[in-house]
Each structure stands twice: as structure tokens, then as C-alpha cells.
Amino acid sequence: MKALPLAFAWAAMAATASAQPGTLDPTFGSGGVATFTTSYDLVNPLTLHALSDGRFLSTGIIQNSQPSEYRVLLFRTDTNGQLDNGFGQQGLVAYAPQGYNAQGFSSLLRADGSVI
């Protein structure tokens, strides 16, 4: 298992009531940085959406080197940076059409809450 630091959470630091502008939100994860473990060799979150309810949704790429495979990654955290177990499988969604590699470089959050 590898730990993935959500160091990019700084992007939301000014959006929370408990953080001063330009500082990490101490209520998010541990001192403003959240981590989680995964069995994938590479996890690369590329897009971060701050949801209206205080949670975060991220899109990116995951990879296993043996066998070599890439998948689109979506994950959602709750307001304190822990994976949201109500989303996907324990907070994560990994997708690639069978027999193909896929990579998610960006996502768009629609007004109805759906992601494209």
C-alpha cells in the first residue's frame, strides 16, 4: 500500500471558514494535508473541485506497473479530507474500458452535481 498525500488541498484553503487566507485549513486532514493508502503504483490527481457541501472531488490517473495499466481516477473526500465511503468503492472510482488504458486529465462539475 502506498500513501497518497492530498497536498493539493491548499487550493481550497481560503474557501473554508476555519482557515485564514494563505494558510492551510487545520481542520482538513492533519494540519491541512490529508493522505490515504492505495494499492496502485502511481496516483496522480489532476483536477480538484470544491463541492458546495464542503467535500472535494478529484479526477486524475492511476497506474499499476505489473501489468502496465492506466485508469481514470475519481475520488471524493469528506469535509475533513477522509475518503468518502459513500462514493464508488471506499471513496474511489477507477475506470478504463476493458482491454484499453484510459487517463483522466480533466473533469467538469455540472450544476446538478454530475461529473463529465
Backbone as JSON Lines, residues from 0, in Angstrom:
{"i":0,"aa":"M","n":[0.83,-1.18,0.0],"ca":[0.0,0.0,0.0],"c":[0.88,1.25,0.0]}
{"i":1,"aa":"K","n":[0.48,2.22,-0.78],"ca":[1.21,3.47,-0.86],"c":[0.34,4.59,-0.35]}
{"i":2,"aa":"A","n":[0.94,5.56,0.29],"ca":[0.19,6.71,0.8],"c":[0.18,7.8,-0.26]}
{"i":3,"aa":"L","n":[-0.99,8.35,-0.5],"ca":[-1.14,9.46,-1.43],"c":[-1.41,10.72,-0.63]}
{"i":4,"aa":"P","n":[-0.48,11.67,-0.61],"ca":[-0.75,12.91,0.11],"c":[-1.64,13.81,-0.73]}
{"i":5,"aa":"L","n":[-2.65,14.35,-0.11],"ca":[-3.52,15.29,-0.8],"c":[-2.99,16.7,-0.57]}
{"i":6,"aa":"A","n":[-1.75,16.9,-0.91],"ca":[-1.11,18.19,-0.68],"c":[-1.73,19.29,-1.52]}
{"i":7,"aa":"F","n":[-2.41,18.92,-2.57],"ca":[-3.05,19.92,-3.41],"c":[-4.27,20.52,-2.73]}
{"i":8,"aa":"A","n":[-4.58,20.09,-1.52],"ca":[-5.72,20.62,-0.77],"c":[-5.54,22.1,-0.46]}
{"i":9,"aa":"W","n":[-4.34,22.62,-0.62],"ca":[-4.12,24.05,-0.41],"c":[-5.02,24.87,-1.3]}
{"i":10,"aa":"A","n":[-5.45,24.32,-2.42],"ca":[-6.29,25.07,-3.36],"c":[-7.6,25.48,-2.72]}
{"i":11,"aa":"A","n":[-8.02,24.75,-1.72],"ca":[-9.29,25.06,-1.08],"c":[-9.11,25.77,0.26]}
{"i":12,"aa":"M","n":[-7.89,26.11,0.62],"ca":[-7.66,26.61,1.96],"c":[-8.4,27.9,2.26]}
{"i":13,"aa":"A","n":[-8.52,28.79,1.3],"ca":[-9.19,30.05,1.57],"c":[-10.71,29.93,1.5]}
{"i":14,"aa":"A","n":[-11.19,28.8,1.01],"ca":[-12.63,28.62,0.86],"c":[-13.3,28.15,2.14]}
{"i":15,"aa":"T","n":[-12.53,27.82,3.14],"ca":[-13.11,27.32,4.38],"c":[-13.1,28.4,5.44]}
{"i":16,"aa":"A","n":[-14.09,28.35,6.3],"ca":[-14.23,29.38,7.33],"c":[-13.15,29.31,8.38]}
{"i":17,"aa":"S","n":[-12.54,28.15,8.58],"ca":[-11.58,27.99,9.66],"c":[-10.15,28.33,9.26]}
{"i":18,"aa":"A","n":[-9.92,28.68,8.02],"ca":[-8.56,29.0,7.57],"c":[-8.44,30.47,7.23]}
{"i":19,"aa":"Q","n":[-7.32,31.05,7.62],"ca":[-7.01,32.41,7.21],"c":[-6.53,32.37,5.76]}
{"i":20,"aa":"P","n":[-6.82,33.4,4.98],"ca":[-6.33,33.41,3.6],"c":[-4.82,33.18,3.55]}
{"i":21,"aa":"G","n":[-4.41,32.26,2.69],"ca":[-2.99,31.96,2.52],"c":[-2.45,30.92,3.48]}
{"i":22,"aa":"T","n":[-3.31,30.29,4.29],"ca":[-2.86,29.26,5.21],"c":[-3.65,27.98,4.98]}
{"i":23,"aa":"L","n":[-3.07,26.87,5.35],"ca":[-3.78,25.6,5.26],"c":[-4.88,25.54,6.3]}
{"i":24,"aa":"D","n":[-5.97,24.86,5.95],"ca":[-7.09,24.69,6.87],"c":[-6.73,23.58,7.86]}
{"i":25,"aa":"P","n":[-6.55,23.89,9.14],"ca":[-6.13,22.87,10.1],"c":[-7.18,21.8,10.36]}
{"i":26,"aa":"T","n":[-8.43,22.02,9.96],"ca":[-9.47,21.01,10.16],"c":[-9.5,19.99,9.03]}
{"i":27,"aa":"F","n":[-8.71,20.21,7.97],"ca":[-8.66,19.3,6.84],"c":[-7.48,18.36,7.02]}
{"i":28,"aa":"G","n":[-7.76,17.06,7.13],"ca":[-6.7,16.07,7.3],"c":[-5.91,16.34,8.57]}
{"i":29,"aa":"S","n":[-4.6,16.33,8.47],"ca":[-3.7,16.6,9.6],"c":[-2.92,17.87,9.28]}
{"i":30,"aa":"G","n":[-3.3,18.96,9.9],"ca":[-2.62,20.23,9.65],"c":[-2.83,20.77,8.26]}
{"i":31,"aa":"G","n":[-3.91,20.38,7.61],"ca":[-4.22,20.89,6.28],"c":[-3.86,19.95,5.14]}
{"i":32,"aa":"V","n":[-3.27,18.79,5.45],"ca":[-2.89,17.81,4.42],"c":[-3.5,16.46,4.79]}
{"i":33,"aa":"A","n":[-4.21,15.86,3.83],"ca":[-4.82,14.55,4.05],"c":[-4.1,13.5,3.2]}
{"i":34,"aa":"T","n":[-4.04,12.29,3.7],"ca":[-3.44,11.18,2.95],"c":[-4.36,9.98,3.0]}
{"i":35,"aa":"F","n":[-4.22,9.11,2.03],"ca":[-4.87,7.81,2.07],"c":[-3.99,6.8,1.36]}
{"i":36,"aa":"T","n":[-4.22,5.53,1.64],"ca":[-3.39,4.49,1.04],"c":[-4.12,3.84,-0.12]}
{"i":37,"aa":"T","n":[-3.35,3.36,-1.07],"ca":[-3.9,2.68,-2.24],"c":[-2.91,1.61,-2.68]}
{"i":38,"aa":"S","n":[-3.42,0.63,-3.39],"ca":[-2.56,-0.44,-3.89],"c":[-1.94,-0.1,-5.25]}
{"i":39,"aa":"Y","n":[-2.33,1.01,-5.84],"ca":[-1.79,1.38,-7.15],"c":[-0.37,1.92,-7.03]}
{"i":40,"aa":"D","n":[0.42,1.75,-8.08],"ca":[1.81,2.2,-8.09],"c":[1.93,3.71,-8.26]}
{"i":41,"aa":"L","n":[1.01,4.3,-9.0],"ca":[1.04,5.74,-9.25],"c":[-0.37,6.27,-9.12]}
{"i":42,"aa":"V","n":[-0.53,7.32,-8.36],"ca":[-1.8,8.03,-8.27],"c":[-1.5,9.49,-8.53]}
{"i":43,"aa":"N","n":[-2.13,10.05,-9.55],"ca":[-1.83,11.42,-9.96],"c":[-3.13,12.21,-10.07]}
{"i":44,"aa":"P","n":[-3.57,12.86,-8.99],"ca":[-4.77,13.7,-9.09],"c":[-4.45,14.97,-9.87]}
{"i":45,"aa":"L","n":[-5.3,15.32,-10.82],"ca":[-5.02,16.46,-11.69],"c":[-6.05,17.58,-11.58]}
{"i":46,"aa":"T","n":[-7.26,17.27,-11.22],"ca":[-8.32,18.27,-11.11],"c":[-8.95,18.17,-9.74]}
{"i":47,"aa":"L","n":[-9.19,19.3,-9.11],"ca":[-9.82,19.34,-7.79],"c":[-11.03,20.25,-7.85]}
{"i":48,"aa":"H","n":[-12.18,19.73,-7.42],"ca":[-13.4,20.52,-7.33],"c":[-13.79,20.65,-5.87]}
{"i":49,"aa":"A","n":[-14.01,21.87,-5.4],"ca":[-14.56,22.12,-4.07],"c":[-16.08,22.08,-4.23]}
{"i":50,"aa":"L","n":[-16.73,21.11,-3.61],"ca":[-18.17,20.95,-3.72],"c":[-18.87,21.91,-2.75]}
{"i":51,"aa":"S","n":[-20.11,22.24,-3.06],"ca":[-20.84,23.23,-2.26],"c":[-21.05,22.79,-0.82]}
{"i":52,"aa":"D","n":[-21.0,21.49,-0.54],"ca":[-21.21,21.0,0.82],"c":[-19.91,20.84,1.61]}
{"i":53,"aa":"G","n":[-18.78,21.3,1.06],"ca":[-17.5,21.25,1.76],"c":[-16.65,20.04,1.42]}
{"i":54,"aa":"R","n":[-17.19,19.1,0.66],"ca":[-16.39,17.95,0.24],"c":[-15.58,18.33,-0.99]}
{"i":55,"aa":"F","n":[-14.66,17.43,-1.39],"ca":[-13.83,17.66,-2.57],"c":[-13.92,16.47,-3.5]}
{"i":56,"aa":"L","n":[-13.9,16.74,-4.79],"ca":[-13.9,15.7,-5.82],"c":[-12.69,15.92,-6.7]}
{"i":57,"aa":"S","n":[-11.95,14.85,-6.97],"ca":[-10.75,14.95,-7.78],"c":[-10.79,13.95,-8.92]}
{"i":58,"aa":"T","n":[-10.21,14.34,-10.04],"ca":[-10.05,13.48,-11.22],"c":[-8.57,13.35,-11.5]}
{"i":59,"aa":"G","n":[-8.15,12.19,-11.96],"ca":[-6.74,12.01,-12.3],"c":[-6.47,10.68,-12.95]}
{"i":60,"aa":"I","n":[-5.27,10.18,-12.71],"ca":[-4.78,8.96,-13.35],"c":[-4.24,8.03,-12.27]}
{"i":61,"aa":"I","n":[-4.53,6.75,-12.41],"ca":[-3.88,5.74,-11.58],"c":[-3.2,4.74,-12.49]}
{"i":62,"aa":"Q","n":[-2.13,4.14,-12.0],"ca":[-1.38,3.19,-12.81],"c":[-0.86,2.05,-11.95]}
{"i":63,"aa":"N","n":[-0.92,0.86,-12.5],"ca":[-0.2,-0.3,-11.99],"c":[0.87,-0.62,-13.01]}
{"i":64,"aa":"S","n":[2.07,-0.92,-12.54],"ca":[3.14,-1.21,-13.49],"c":[3.18,-2.67,-13.91]}
{"i":65,"aa":"Q","n":[2.65,-3.58,-13.12],"ca":[2.63,-5.0,-13.48],"c":[1.25,-5.57,-13.28]}
{"i":66,"aa":"P","n":[0.44,-5.79,-14.27],"ca":[0.69,-5.42,-15.66],"c":[0.5,-3.91,-15.84]}
{"i":67,"aa":"S","n":[1.12,-3.38,-16.87],"ca":[1.02,-1.95,-17.12],"c":[-0.4,-1.59,-17.51]}
{"i":68,"aa":"E","n":[-1.03,-0.77,-16.69],"ca":[-2.38,-0.32,-17.0],"c":[-2.62,1.06,-16.4]}
{"i":69,"aa":"Y","n":[-3.33,1.88,-17.13],"ca":[-3.73,3.2,-16.67],"c":[-5.24,3.24,-16.61]}
{"i":70,"aa":"R","n":[-5.76,3.94,-15.62],"ca":[-7.21,4.09,-15.48],"c":[-7.53,5.53,-15.09]}
{"i":71,"aa":"V","n":[-8.74,5.94,-15.43],"ca":[-9.25,7.22,-14.96],"c":[-9.56,7.06,-13.48]}
{"i":72,"aa":"L","n":[-9.17,8.03,-12.7],"ca":[-9.42,8.02,-11.27],"c":[-10.38,9.14,-10.89]}
{"i":73,"aa":"L","n":[-11.36,8.82,-10.11],"ca":[-12.2,9.81,-9.43],"c":[-12.16,9.45,-7.96]}
{"i":74,"aa":"F","n":[-12.03,10.43,-7.1],"ca":[-12.2,10.17,-5.68],"c":[-12.83,11.39,-5.03]}
{"i":75,"aa":"R","n":[-13.54,11.12,-3.94],"ca":[-14.21,12.18,-3.21],"c":[-13.85,12.08,-1.74]}
{"i":76,"aa":"T","n":[-13.56,13.22,-1.14],"ca":[-13.28,13.27,0.28],"c":[-14.42,13.96,1.01]}
{"i":77,"aa":"D","n":[-14.53,13.67,2.3],"ca":[-15.48,14.4,3.11],"c":[-14.84,15.73,3.51]}
{"i":78,"aa":"T","n":[-15.49,16.48,4.36],"ca":[-15.01,17.83,4.68],"c":[-13.69,17.85,5.44]}
{"i":79,"aa":"N","n":[-13.31,16.75,6.09],"ca":[-12.04,16.75,6.82],"c":[-10.94,15.98,6.09]}
{"i":80,"aa":"G","n":[-11.15,15.65,4.81],"ca":[-10.09,15.05,4.0],"c":[-10.06,13.54,3.96]}
{"i":81,"aa":"Q","n":[-10.97,12.88,4.63],"ca":[-11.03,11.41,4.58],"c":[-11.83,10.98,3.35]}
{"i":82,"aa":"L","n":[-11.45,9.84,2.76],"ca":[-12.19,9.34,1.62],"c":[-13.65,9.15,2.0]}
{"i":83,"aa":"D","n":[-14.55,9.53,1.11],"ca":[-15.99,9.43,1.33],"c":[-16.46,8.03,0.93]}
{"i":84,"aa":"N","n":[-16.72,7.19,1.92],"ca":[-17.12,5.8,1.65],"c":[-18.44,5.68,0.92]}
{"i":85,"aa":"G","n":[-19.21,6.76,0.8],"ca":[-20.46,6.74,0.06],"c":[-20.26,6.97,-1.44]}
{"i":86,"aa":"F","n":[-19.01,7.08,-1.87],"ca":[-18.7,7.35,-3.27],"c":[-17.87,6.21,-3.82]}
{"i":87,"aa":"G","n":[-18.31,5.59,-4.91],"ca":[-17.56,4.5,-5.54],"c":[-17.31,3.37,-4.56]}
{"i":88,"aa":"Q","n":[-16.1,2.83,-4.59],"ca":[-15.69,1.79,-3.64],"c":[-14.73,2.42,-2.65]}
{"i":89,"aa":"Q","n":[-15.23,2.66,-1.47],"ca":[-14.46,3.28,-0.39],"c":[-13.89,4.64,-0.8]}
{"i":90,"aa":"G","n":[-14.67,5.4,-1.56],"ca":[-14.27,6.75,-1.93],"c":[-13.59,6.88,-3.27]}
{"i":91,"aa":"L","n":[-13.27,5.75,-3.93],"ca":[-12.53,5.77,-5.19],"c":[-13.33,5.14,-6.33]}
{"i":92,"aa":"V","n":[-13.16,5.68,-7.52],"ca":[-13.66,5.06,-8.75],"c":[-12.48,5.0,-9.71]}
{"i":93,"aa":"A","n":[-12.17,3.82,-10.21],"ca":[-11.11,3.63,-11.2],"c":[-11.76,3.0,-12.42]}
{"i":94,"aa":"Y","n":[-11.58,3.62,-13.59],"ca":[-12.29,3.14,-14.78],"c":[-11.39,3.15,-16.01]}
{"i":95,"aa":"A","n":[-11.5,2.09,-16.79],"ca":[-10.95,2.02,-18.14],"c":[-11.79,0.99,-18.89]}
{"i":96,"aa":"P","n":[-12.15,1.27,-20.14],"ca":[-12.88,0.26,-20.92],"c":[-12.05,-1.02,-20.99]}
{"i":97,"aa":"Q","n":[-12.71,-2.16,-20.95],"ca":[-12.0,-3.44,-20.95],"c":[-11.06,-3.54,-22.14]}
{"i":98,"aa":"G","n":[-9.8,-3.88,-21.85],"ca":[-8.79,-4.04,-22.9],"c":[-8.1,-2.75,-23.31]}
{"i":99,"aa":"Y","n":[-8.44,-1.63,-22.67],"ca":[-7.86,-0.34,-23.03],"c":[-7.32,0.35,-21.8]}
{"i":100,"aa":"N","n":[-6.36,1.24,-22.02],"ca":[-5.9,2.15,-20.98],"c":[-6.67,3.45,-21.1]}
{"i":101,"aa":"A","n":[-6.85,4.14,-20.01],"ca":[-7.55,5.42,-20.03],"c":[-6.9,6.35,-19.02]}
{"i":102,"aa":"Q","n":[-6.92,7.64,-19.31],"ca":[-6.36,8.62,-18.4],"c":[-7.31,9.8,-18.3]}
{"i":103,"aa":"G","n":[-7.55,10.28,-17.09],"ca":[-8.44,11.41,-16.87],"c":[-7.63,12.66,-16.57]}
{"i":104,"aa":"F","n":[-7.55,13.57,-17.52],"ca":[-6.75,14.77,-17.33],"c":[-7.55,15.94,-16.79]}
{"i":105,"aa":"S","n":[-8.86,15.88,-16.93],"ca":[-9.68,17.0,-16.5],"c":[-11.1,16.5,-16.27]}
{"i":106,"aa":"S","n":[-11.87,17.27,-15.55],"ca":[-13.28,16.96,-15.37],"c":[-14.04,18.26,-15.2]}
{"i":107,"aa":"L","n":[-15.33,18.18,-15.4],"ca":[-16.21,19.34,-15.26],"c":[-17.32,18.95,-14.31]}
{"i":108,"aa":"L","n":[-17.54,19.76,-13.31],"ca":[-18.63,19.53,-12.36],"c":[-19.84,20.33,-12.84]}
{"i":109,"aa":"R","n":[-20.91,19.62,-13.13],"ca":[-22.12,20.27,-13.64],"c":[-22.97,20.78,-12.48]}
{"i":110,"aa":"A","n":[-23.89,21.68,-12.79],"ca":[-24.75,22.3,-11.76],"c":[-25.56,21.26,-10.99]}
{"i":111,"aa":"D","n":[-25.91,20.14,-11.64],"ca":[-26.71,19.1,-10.97],"c":[-25.84,18.16,-10.12]}
{"i":112,"aa":"G","n":[-24.52,18.41,-10.07],"ca":[-23.61,17.6,-9.27],"c":[-22.97,16.46,-10.03]}
{"i":113,"aa":"S","n":[-23.39,16.21,-11.27],"ca":[-22.78,15.14,-12.05],"c":[-21.42,15.6,-12.59]}
{"i":114,"aa":"V","n":[-20.59,14.65,-12.95],"ca":[-19.24,14.92,-13.42],"c":[-19.09,14.41,-14.84]}
{"i":115,"aa":"I","n":[-18.5,15.24,-15.7],"ca":[-18.17,14.78,-17.05],"c":[-16.7,15.03,-17.31]}
